[in-house]
């Protein structure tokens, strides 16, 4: 959930990817830097970074302080503030609002200013308990990486039309 002056947006997380300690494809692999400092915070904090010269991505830290690891939020099912998400994304196609990590962040209005935010504490960006349980959870290799490509660390809600990636990785 994200509260901003223009309104609240919220989405149900339907797809994630894990980047565990020692993972050569993770941003923490080479150690802490100014760019990835928040990835080394206590679990439950936001790690927001800019990628491909056009998208921000949002990770949730997943380890103890000083250990760099996180979970990339890859897709959401929009549940609140859909009109605001449509304006931010310049589309009315519900499946294109939060399918993919860059779209998700754009739809929610998350940016570098949210880097390091405690997602479990009081604030304008937080994780909340969903109103309904997830359906069956699928797992696969991660998408769009070049190292440790065989690791099965992507988790998604089977059958959700909001999940990203190629068809064979959504079944």
N, C-alpha and C positions, 0 to 999 in steps of 0.2 A: 504494500500500500504506500502511496506517496501523496502527501498533502502539500499543495502549493497555493499561492494566492488565487490562481485561476480555477482551482478546484481539486478534488480528490480523484485519483486514478488507482485502480487495483486490478490485479490479475491473479488467477489461480495458477501456480507453477505446474507445468505439465512436462517439462523436459529440463534435465541438468546434465552436466559433465563434471566429473571429479578430477582434480589435479593434486595428487597425493605427494607427500614428502619424497624427495629424490627423483621425481618424475622429470625426465629430460624435456618434456614438452611444456612444462609449467613455467610460469614467470618467476618462481622462487628458486629454480634450479641452480642458478649461478650466485645465489645469495641476495641479501637485502641491498636495495639501491633506493635512491630518492623516489624513483618512479613506483616501485612496488612495496614501499615501506608498510603500507596498511595491510598487505597480504600476510604480514608477520604478527599482526595483532591477535588478541584472544579471539577464539571462535565467535562467530555471530556479527562480525563487522563487515562493512562494505569495502570491497576493493574495486574501484572504478578506474578503467584505463581506456585510452584512445587507441584504436587500431585501424589498420588499412587506410589511414589518412582521412577517414570519414565517419567512423562509428565509435561510440563508447560501448563498453561491455561492463556487466556487473557480476561480480563474484561475491560469495559469502565465505569469509574465512572459516576454516574448519579445524584448526589445531590450537595448541597452547601457545601463549605468547613466545615469540622468537622462532617458532617453527612455521615456515612458509608453506601454506597449502590452502586450497579453496575449492569451491564448487561454483562453476559457471552456470548462471541462469540462462538457459537456451531458449525457452519459450514459455509463454503464459497464455491462458485462456482469459480474455478480457471479461471482467465482471462488474466494474464500476467506472464511471467517467468515460464511457465509450465515445461519446461525442467529442470530448476533449482529445482522446487518443486519435480519433479520425482526423481532427484538425492538425495535430502534431505530425501524423504520418501521411497526410494528404491522400487518404483513401477511405472508402466506406466498406471495403471488403473485410469482414470481421476476421477472417483467417490470416490476413496480412498485417494485422495490427501488432501482434506480439510473437509472431513465428520467426525465430532467429534472434540471437543475442543483441544485435544492433537495433533491430526493430523494437524489441522488448524495451530497451532502455529509452529509445526515442518516444515510444508510446507512453511510458510512465513519466517522462520528463526528468530522467536521472542524468546527471552530468558530473564532471570532475569535482564540483563543490560537494558532492555526496561521498567522495572517497574518504574512508575511515570512519564513517558514521556507524554507531552501534545500532544494528538492526533489531536488537532485542530490547532496547531501552526506549525512553521517551524521546520523541523527535518527529520529524515530518516524513521520514522514510523508515519503514519497518516491515518485519515479517509477522504475519498473523496466522492464526489457525484457520483452516478452511472450513466452510460450512458443510462440505460434503467430502467423503473419503475418495481417495484415488481409485480408479478402476485397476485392472491388472497392470503391473509394472513390467515393462520390457527393458532389456538391456542390450547394448551393442558396443562396438568400438566408437571412439570419438570421431567427430567430424572436423575436417579442415586442418589437421595437424600433419607434421612430417616426421616426428620422432615418437617412438613408443606407440606406433599405430595399431598394434594388435591388442593393446590393453582394453578390456571391456569395462569402461568406466563412464559410459553414457547411460542414463536412466530416463525413461519416458513413460507416459501413460498410453498404454496400448489403445488403439482405436480413436484417439483424440485427433480431430482435424486441425488442431492448433500446433501440433508437433512439427518441427522443422526437419530438414534433411531429405535425402533421397528416399524414395518409396521403400526400397528393400531394407532400409534401416528404421522404418516406422511400423513395420508389421508386428 
